[in-house]
Amino acid sequence: MAEGFESNWRGDPERLSGCVVTRYGNARPCSRIEVIEAAHPVPDEAGCAAATRIAQLVEGLSADDLVVVLLSGGASALLAAPVDAVPLTDKQSVTAQLLRSGAPIEAINCVRKHLSSLKGGRLALRAWPASVVTLAISDVVGDLPSVIGSGPTVPDPTTRQQASHWLDSFGIEVPRSVRDWLASPLSETPKADDPRFACARYQLIASPSDALNAAAARAVAAGVQPVLLGDGIEGEAREAARTLGAIALACRRGCGPAKPPCVLISGGETTVTLGSGGCGRGGRNSEFALALAEYFNGAAGVFALAADTDGIDGSESNAGAFIDPDTLMRASERGWHAKAALAAHDAWGYFDAIGDLLTTGPTLTNVNDFRAILIC
C-alpha cells in the first residue's frame, strides 16, 4: 500500500513523509516512506518501535496538515505499542492465549484496543487537529472500521468491561498489569461523541467480497457456474468444512444450489481451538482443507482449496492447501491419517507429506480467507 501510494503521489515529493510497519519479509522499497518490519500475530519490540515512531510523526501537527493512514489486516498486531501500564511481555502473553483459545477476531481486537496506545481511535486523537484520511483494506467479516486493524482512526464502540468479559470467557490467564489497567477508567477507548473525530474520514478501498466476485467472474469465463456463499463464514474451521462439504455433496447429487460443473466460493474467518490433543503445525485454512478431505472421504469429482489471501496461513509459510479425491489415499500411503492429524492440529504436516500445500509467498494484500470447492 505504501509503495502504491508513493508511486501515485502527484504533489511535491518533499512534502511527503511517513512510516509504515509490515510483517517480516513483506517490505517493499519506498523512497519517502520509512518501512519497518515486525512480528505478527504476536507482537514484538520492533512493532513497538514502529508504533512509537508513527506516534512521533503525528505529534504537534496543525489543522493545515494531512495524515493519510494506510490500513490493512495485520495492523492489530503490528501497531503494537501497549500503554505504559502494561509491559509488552504481558500483552504478548494475553495475545498468544487468545489466538490459541478459538476466540473470534472481534473479541481479540476488543482486548487489543484497550491495551494499546494507538488502536481503538487513539491514533486519530494524537494527530488532531490535522485532517486524517484512512484508506483501508478489509480482512474482517462485515468490513467494520472499528475492527479492521483494531480501528486506530475511528471511534471504538467496545468497552473495557467487554474486554475483561472476553478474557474471562475464554479462560485467559490475565497478568496483574492487564487486570489492573482494565479496571481503570483510563483504559476506556474514545467514543463517537469525541469532537476530535470530526477531522477524520474513512474510505474502504478493497474488501473480501471483491475477491469472491473476481473469482466468480473467472469461473463463469471457464464455463463453471459459481455459487457465492458469502464472505462472512465464521466458527470452528472443521465445523465450517462439514457444513460447506454437505452443500458440495448435495450439488454432486443434483439437489444442491447448482448442478455440476459448479464451484462454491466463500470467505470469512474461521477459528481453531487448540485443546489438549496436541499442537502440530498449520493455520485455519489448512485445517479446514483437512477436515473437508476427511468429510468427503474420497468422493469422486470434488476438488477444493482453502487459503489466506495474504499468502500466510496463520503463522506458517503456506497460504493454505489443496484437496482432491485421492488426498486420503495418497496420505495413507505415506503413513498419514486425517483423523489423527486433525486431533493433533497438524494439517501442515499432513499436506506437506503429499505435496499439496498451497504456497504463494506473501501477496502483499489481505482480504481474509478464500475457499473454493469445485464439483465436476
C-alpha positions as CSV (number, residue, x, y, z in Angstrom):
1,M,0.0,0.0,0.0
2,A,2.8,2.4,0.8
3,E,4.6,1.6,-2.4
4,G,1.4,2.2,-4.4
5,F,0.6,5.4,-2.6
6,E,4.1,6.8,-3.1
7,S,4.2,5.9,-6.8
8,N,0.8,7.7,-7.3
9,W,1.7,10.8,-5.3
10,R,1.4,13.9,-7.6
11,G,2.3,16.5,-5.1
12,D,5.7,17.9,-4.1
13,P,7.9,14.9,-3.1
14,E,9.4,17.0,-0.3
15,R,6.0,17.3,1.3
16,L,5.5,13.5,1.6
17,S,6.9,11.6,4.5
18,G,5.8,8.8,6.7
19,C,6.3,5.4,8.3
20,V,4.6,2.1,7.8
21,V,5.0,-1.2,9.6
22,T,4.5,-4.6,7.9
23,R,5.3,-8.2,8.6
24,Y,8.8,-9.6,8.4
25,G,9.6,-10.4,4.8
26,N,6.8,-8.2,3.4
27,A,8.7,-4.9,3.0
28,R,8.7,-3.1,-0.4
29,P,11.2,-0.3,-1.4
30,C,9.9,3.2,-0.8
31,S,11.9,6.4,-1.2
32,R,10.0,8.8,1.0
33,I,8.2,6.5,3.4
34,E,10.1,4.6,6.1
35,V,9.3,0.9,6.2
36,I,9.7,-1.2,9.4
37,E,9.2,-4.9,9.7
38,A,7.8,-6.5,12.8
39,A,6.2,-9.7,14.1
40,H,2.7,-11.0,13.5
41,P,0.4,-12.2,15.0
42,V,2.1,-12.0,18.4
43,P,3.8,-8.5,18.7
44,D,7.4,-7.9,19.4
45,E,9.8,-5.0,20.2
46,A,10.1,-4.0,16.5
47,G,6.3,-3.5,16.4
48,C,6.5,-1.3,19.5
49,A,9.3,0.7,18.0
50,A,7.3,1.2,14.8
51,A,4.2,2.3,16.7
52,T,6.3,4.8,18.7
53,R,7.8,6.2,15.5
54,I,4.3,6.6,14.0
55,A,3.1,8.3,17.2
56,Q,6.1,10.7,17.0
57,L,5.3,11.6,13.4
58,V,1.7,12.7,14.2
59,E,2.5,14.7,17.3
60,G,2.3,18.5,17.1
61,L,0.5,18.7,13.8
62,S,-1.7,21.6,12.8
63,A,-5.0,21.9,11.0
64,D,-3.0,22.5,7.8
65,D,-1.5,19.0,7.9
66,L,-2.9,15.9,6.3
67,V,-2.3,12.4,7.7
68,V,-3.1,9.5,5.4
69,V,-3.4,6.2,7.2
70,L,-2.9,3.1,5.0
71,L,-4.6,0.4,7.0
72,S,-5.0,-3.4,6.3
73,G,-5.2,-6.7,8.1
74,G,-2.4,-7.4,10.5
75,A,-2.2,-3.8,11.9
76,S,-3.7,-5.0,15.2
77,A,-0.5,-7.0,15.9
78,L,1.9,-4.8,14.0
79,L,0.9,-1.4,15.6
80,A,1.9,-2.9,18.9
81,A,2.8,-0.3,21.5
82,P,0.9,-1.1,24.7
83,V,0.0,1.5,27.2
84,D,2.8,2.4,29.7
85,A,1.0,0.4,32.5
86,V,1.2,-2.9,30.6
87,P,4.6,-4.4,29.8
88,L,5.0,-5.9,26.3
89,T,5.6,-9.3,27.7
90,D,2.1,-9.2,29.4
91,K,0.5,-8.2,26.1
92,Q,2.3,-10.9,24.3
93,S,1.0,-13.5,26.8
94,V,-2.6,-12.4,26.5
95,T,-2.4,-12.2,22.7
96,A,-0.9,-15.7,22.4
97,Q,-3.5,-17.2,24.7
98,L,-6.4,-15.6,22.8
99,L,-5.1,-16.8,19.5
100,R,-5.0,-20.4,20.8
101,S,-8.4,-20.2,22.5
102,G,-10.6,-20.1,19.4
103,A,-11.8,-16.5,20.3
104,P,-13.3,-14.6,17.3
105,I,-11.4,-11.7,15.9
106,E,-13.8,-9.1,17.4
107,A,-13.0,-10.4,20.9
108,I,-9.2,-10.4,20.3
109,N,-9.3,-6.9,18.8
110,C,-11.5,-5.6,21.6
111,V,-8.8,-6.6,24.1
112,R,-6.0,-5.3,21.9
113,K,-7.7,-1.9,21.6
114,H,-8.0,-1.4,25.3
115,L,-4.3,-2.3,25.9
116,S,-3.0,-0.1,23.1
117,S,-1.6,3.4,23.0
118,L,-2.7,3.9,19.3
119,K,-5.5,1.5,18.4
120,G,-9.2,2.0,19.2
121,G,-9.2,5.6,17.8
122,R,-6.2,6.8,19.7
123,L,-4.1,7.4,16.6
124,A,-6.6,9.9,15.2
125,L,-6.7,11.7,18.5
126,R,-3.0,12.0,18.6
127,A,-3.0,13.5,15.1
128,W,-5.7,16.1,15.9
129,P,-6.2,18.9,14.8
130,A,-4.7,17.6,11.5
131,S,-7.1,16.1,9.0
132,V,-6.9,12.3,8.9
133,V,-7.9,10.2,5.9
134,T,-7.9,6.4,6.3
135,L,-7.6,4.2,3.2
136,A,-8.5,0.7,4.4
137,I,-8.4,-2.8,3.0
138,S,-10.8,-5.1,5.0
139,D,-9.8,-8.5,6.2
140,V,-12.7,-8.9,8.6
141,V,-16.3,-10.1,8.4
142,G,-18.6,-7.2,8.0
143,D,-15.9,-4.7,7.0
144,L,-16.4,-2.8,10.2
145,P,-14.0,0.1,10.5
146,S,-13.7,-0.4,14.3
147,V,-12.5,-4.0,13.7
148,I,-10.2,-3.6,10.7
149,G,-6.7,-3.2,12.2
150,S,-8.4,-2.6,15.6
151,G,-9.7,0.8,14.3
152,P,-6.8,3.2,15.2
153,T,-8.6,6.2,13.5
154,V,-12.3,5.6,14.3
155,P,-14.4,5.7,17.5
156,D,-14.5,2.4,19.4
157,P,-17.9,1.0,20.3
158,T,-16.5,-1.6,22.6
159,T,-15.8,-1.1,26.3
160,R,-13.2,-2.1,28.9
161,Q,-15.8,-4.2,30.6
162,Q,-16.3,-6.1,27.4
163,A,-12.6,-6.6,27.1
164,S,-12.5,-8.1,30.6
165,H,-15.5,-10.3,29.8
166,W,-13.8,-11.7,26.7
167,L,-10.7,-12.6,28.7
168,D,-12.8,-14.4,31.3
169,S,-15.0,-16.1,28.8
170,F,-12.0,-17.8,27.1
171,G,-10.2,-18.7,30.3
172,I,-7.2,-16.4,29.7
173,E,-4.6,-16.2,32.5
174,V,-4.6,-12.5,32.8
175,P,-1.5,-10.8,34.1
176,R,-1.9,-8.4,37.1
177,S,-0.9,-5.4,35.0
178,V,-3.7,-6.1,32.4
179,R,-6.3,-6.7,35.0
180,D,-5.4,-3.5,36.9
181,W,-5.4,-1.4,33.7
182,L,-8.8,-2.6,32.5
183,A,-10.2,-1.8,36.0
184,S,-9.1,1.8,35.5
185,P,-11.4,4.3,33.6
186,L,-8.2,5.5,31.9
187,S,-8.3,2.3,29.8
188,E,-11.5,3.3,28.1
189,T,-11.2,4.0,24.4
190,P,-12.5,7.2,22.8
191,K,-16.2,7.1,21.6
192,A,-18.2,8.6,18.8
193,D,-19.1,11.8,20.8
194,D,-15.4,12.9,20.9
195,P,-15.3,16.1,18.7
196,R,-11.7,15.3,17.6
197,F,-13.1,12.6,15.2
198,A,-14.7,15.4,13.2
199,C,-11.3,15.8,11.4
200,A,-11.2,12.1,10.4
201,R,-12.5,10.5,7.2
202,Y,-12.6,6.8,6.3
203,Q,-12.6,5.0,2.9
204,L,-12.8,1.3,2.3
205,I,-10.8,0.6,-0.9
206,A,-10.9,-3.2,-1.1
207,S,-12.8,-5.9,0.7
208,P,-13.3,-9.7,0.8
209,S,-16.3,-9.5,-1.4
210,D,-14.1,-8.1,-4.2
211,A,-12.0,-11.2,-4.2
212,L,-15.1,-13.5,-4.2
213,N,-16.7,-11.6,-7.1
214,A,-13.4,-11.7,-9.1
215,A,-13.2,-15.5,-8.6
216,A,-16.8,-15.9,-9.7
217,A,-16.1,-14.0,-12.9
218,R,-13.2,-16.3,-13.6
219,A,-15.4,-19.3,-13.0
220,V,-18.0,-18.0,-15.5
221,A,-15.3,-17.5,-18.1
222,A,-14.3,-21.1,-17.6
223,G,-17.8,-22.4,-18.1
224,V,-18.3,-23.2,-14.4
225,Q,-21.3,-22.0,-12.5
226,P,-20.3,-20.1,-9.4
227,V,-22.2,-20.2,-6.1
228,L,-21.3,-17.3,-3.8
229,L,-21.8,-18.4,-0.2
230,G,-20.7,-15.0,1.2
231,D,-17.6,-13.6,2.9
232,G,-19.0,-13.9,6.5
233,I,-18.4,-17.6,7.4
234,E,-17.0,-17.9,10.9
235,G,-16.8,-20.6,13.6
236,E,-14.5,-23.6,14.0
237,A,-12.7,-24.5,10.8
238,R,-13.6,-28.2,10.9
239,E,-17.3,-27.4,11.6
240,A,-17.4,-25.0,8.7
241,A,-15.8,-27.7,6.5
242,R,-18.5,-30.1,7.3
243,T,-21.2,-27.5,6.5
244,L,-19.8,-26.5,3.2
245,G,-18.9,-30.1,2.4
246,A,-22.6,-31.0,2.8
247,I,-23.6,-28.3,0.3
248,A,-21.0,-29.6,-2.1
249,L,-22.2,-33.2,-1.9
250,A,-25.7,-32.0,-2.4
251,C,-24.6,-30.3,-5.6
252,R,-22.9,-33.5,-6.7
253,R,-26.2,-35.4,-6.3
254,G,-28.0,-32.8,-8.3
255,C,-30.1,-31.4,-5.4
256,G,-27.9,-28.5,-4.2
257,P,-28.0,-24.8,-5.2
258,A,-26.3,-25.6,-8.6
259,K,-25.5,-28.6,-10.8
260,P,-22.0,-29.7,-11.8
261,P,-19.8,-28.2,-13.1
262,C,-20.1,-25.6,-10.3
263,V,-17.9,-24.1,-7.7
264,L,-18.8,-23.0,-4.2
265,I,-16.9,-19.8,-3.3
266,S,-16.8,-18.4,0.2
267,G,-14.7,-16.2,2.5
268,G,-14.7,-15.2,6.2
269,E,-12.5,-16.1,9.1
270,T,-12.8,-19.4,10.9
271,T,-11.0,-20.3,14.1
272,V,-9.1,-23.2,15.5
273,T,-9.4,-24.0,19.2
274,L,-6.2,-25.8,20.4
275,G,-7.1,-28.4,23.1
276,S,-5.0,-31.0,24.9
277,G,-4.8,-33.3,22.0
278,G,-1.6,-31.9,20.6
279,C,-0.4,-29.0,18.7
280,G,1.2,-29.6,15.3
281,R,1.6,-27.1,12.5
282,G,-1.0,-25.4,10.3
283,G,-3.4,-22.5,10.2
284,R,-7.1,-22.4,10.0
285,N,-7.3,-22.8,6.2
286,S,-5.1,-25.9,6.2
287,E,-7.2,-27.3,9.0
288,F,-10.4,-26.5,7.0
289,A,-9.0,-28.3,4.0
290,L,-8.0,-31.4,6.0
291,A,-11.5,-31.6,7.7
292,L,-13.1,-31.2,4.3
293,A,-11.0,-34.1,2.8
294,E,-12.0,-36.3,5.8
295,Y,-15.6,-35.4,5.3
296,F,-15.6,-36.1,1.5
297,N,-13.8,-39.4,2.1
298,G,-12.6,-39.7,-1.5
299,A,-15.8,-38.6,-3.2
300,A,-15.3,-38.5,-6.9
301,G,-15.3,-35.3,-8.8
302,V,-14.8,-32.9,-5.9
303,F,-11.8,-30.7,-5.5
304,A,-11.1,-27.8,-3.2
305,L,-8.6,-25.2,-2.0
306,A,-8.6,-23.1,1.1
307,A,-6.2,-20.2,1.7
308,D,-5.5,-16.9,3.4
309,T,-5.3,-14.2,0.8
310,D,-2.1,-12.7,2.3
311,G,-0.3,-15.9,1.5
312,I,0.3,-16.8,5.1
313,D,-2.0,-19.3,6.8
314,G,-1.8,-18.4,10.5
315,S,2.0,-18.2,11.2
316,E,3.1,-20.7,8.5
317,S,4.8,-20.1,5.2
318,N,2.0,-21.6,3.1
319,A,-1.2,-19.9,2.2
320,G,-3.3,-23.0,2.6
321,A,-3.8,-26.4,0.9
322,F,-5.5,-28.3,-2.0
323,I,-7.5,-31.4,-1.8
324,D,-8.8,-33.9,-4.5
325,P,-10.5,-37.3,-4.5
326,D,-7.1,-39.0,-3.9
327,T,-6.0,-36.9,-0.9
328,L,-6.8,-39.5,1.8
329,M,-5.3,-42.4,-0.2
330,R,-2.1,-40.6,-1.0
331,A,-1.6,-39.5,2.6
332,S,-2.4,-43.0,3.9
333,E,0.3,-44.5,1.6
334,R,2.8,-42.2,3.5
335,G,1.5,-43.1,6.9
336,W,-0.7,-40.1,7.5
337,H,-4.3,-40.3,8.5
338,A,-6.7,-37.4,8.5
339,K,-8.4,-38.1,11.8
340,A,-5.1,-38.4,13.7
341,A,-3.7,-35.3,12.0
342,L,-6.9,-33.3,12.9
343,A,-6.7,-34.4,16.5
344,A,-3.1,-33.1,16.6
345,H,-3.9,-30.0,14.7
346,D,-1.1,-31.0,12.2
347,A,-2.7,-30.1,8.9
348,W,0.6,-28.6,7.7
349,G,2.5,-31.9,8.2
350,Y,-0.3,-33.8,6.5
351,F,-0.4,-31.7,3.3
352,D,3.4,-31.3,3.3
353,A,3.8,-35.1,3.2
354,I,1.8,-35.3,0.0
355,G,2.9,-32.1,-1.7
356,D,-0.4,-30.3,-1.5
357,L,0.4,-27.2,0.5
358,L,-0.6,-24.1,-1.4
359,T,2.5,-21.8,-1.2
360,T,2.2,-18.4,-2.9
361,G,4.6,-16.4,-0.9
362,P,3.5,-13.0,0.6
363,T,0.8,-11.5,-1.7
364,L,1.2,-8.1,0.0
365,T,-2.5,-7.7,0.4
366,N,-5.1,-9.2,2.8
367,V,-8.8,-9.6,2.2
368,N,-9.3,-12.5,4.6
369,D,-9.8,-16.2,3.7
370,F,-10.7,-17.6,0.4
371,R,-12.3,-21.0,-0.3
372,A,-13.3,-22.7,-3.5
373,I,-14.9,-26.2,-3.8
374,L,-15.2,-27.4,-7.3
375,I,-17.8,-30.1,-8.2
376,C,-17.3,-31.7,-11.6
